[in-house]
Amino acid sequence: MKGKKTVAVIPAYNEEKRLGEVLKELKQYVDEIVVSDDGSSDRTAEIARKAGAKVISSPVNMGVGHATRLGCDYAITKRMAEVIVLIDADGQHAPSDIPKLLEKIDGSCEFVFTSRFKEKKEMPVIKTLGNSFLTFSTNLLSGISITDSQSGFRAMTKEAYEKLDLRTDGYEICSEFAIEVGRKRIKYREVQIRAVYDDWTKIKGTDVTTGMKIFARSLWMRLIR
Amino acid sequence: MNVTFLQFFAMLTGLFFCYHVYGQKKRGILSTKEAIFWLCIWGGLVIVSAGAGTVFPLDLTLIGGYRLGDVIMIVSIIALFAVSYVLYARMAAQNKKIKELIKKIAFDDKKA
């Protein structure tokens, strides 16, 4: 992917605790960083600006899905991104894995999913079960085969992003990406990544209720939309 | 075929909302599959109402000993479908407007 402008998009909601460190490490792997601040009430936007990221702020909290779309749209239309890397703001993903994702993007692959499968043993049991169920159901609904549908770390070309019809606002965007990739027959690959699980990242993300919502909405979007 | 007032009312309601769905689809508020889903609901009401005397298990005949409870129940179901659909469509339209507004505010922010 040499010569193509790569922009990292980070959806962030009240992430002042970890965002600074993530941005500091991220800089060396991408050409530009866009932080999509989802109506944070803390210093998320301020920290991101100080770290040199472009920041777009939603006036209200709309959800991670909405923040992701907003950030990607901004990266493409205003920052002329040719490749987008999505990464979490809580430090769960290692920016040093980005080259692994980017080297997969070529003529035969437009979208790269990531899998934390190797580190699943570090996940709390309930999250492991939930993740396995959601990945199984997402694979069924999308017709693609991946091992971790809920990982927020992914890369795609501008062309691939523009083909996707993304509409969801919450965590279900992870499944929606997979469903849309399957529906639009976008060429994809999956790479193994390291995931950092500590007290902070373990409490972030989806719980049982959110998991059930993701499943119900995935079913709805596959059948009705 | 004898069509009772209630059958006629139900068919009219179904046809009106089929047309409404078509309008919402044309304005891009509903996607194709969403429009098909709601068309099936309202189209189903039209079909069931038209054949109420033969395929619907309840007696919808308004002349000659109809049951008040059945009439209330059926009218209520129609009303509930109407209300839920109107709310769904209105919410989808409002959501679309809110998201466009948020996008405009976020993109126009000079501090970016």
Boltz contact constraints between the chains, C-beta under 6 A:
constraints:
  - contact:
      token1: [A, 54]
      token2: [B, 112]
      max_distance: 6.0
  - contact:
      token1: [A, 55]
      token2: [B, 112]
      max_distance: 6.0
  - contact:
      token1: [A, 56]
      token2: [B, 106]
      max_distance: 6.0
  - contact:
      token1: [A, 56]
      token2: [B, 112]
      max_distance: 6.0
  - contact:
      token1: [A, 57]
      token2: [B, 106]
      max_distance: 6.0
  - contact:
      token1: [A, 58]
      token2: [B, 102]
      max_distance: 6.0
  - contact:
      token1: [A, 58]
      token2: [B, 106]
      max_distance: 6.0
  - contact:
      token1: [A, 59]
      token2: [B, 105]
      max_distance: 6.0
  - contact:
      token1: [A, 70]
      token2: [B, 106]
      max_distance: 6.0
  - contact:
      token1: [A, 224]
      token2: [B, 33]
      max_distance: 6.0
  - contact:
      token1: [A, 224]
      token2: [B, 34]
      max_distance: 6.0
  - contact:
      token1: [A, 224]
      token2: [B, 37]
      max_distance: 6.0
  - contact:
      token1: [A, 225]
      token2: [B, 31]
      max_distance: 6.0
  - contact:
      token1: [A, 225]
      token2: [B, 33]
      max_distance: 6.0
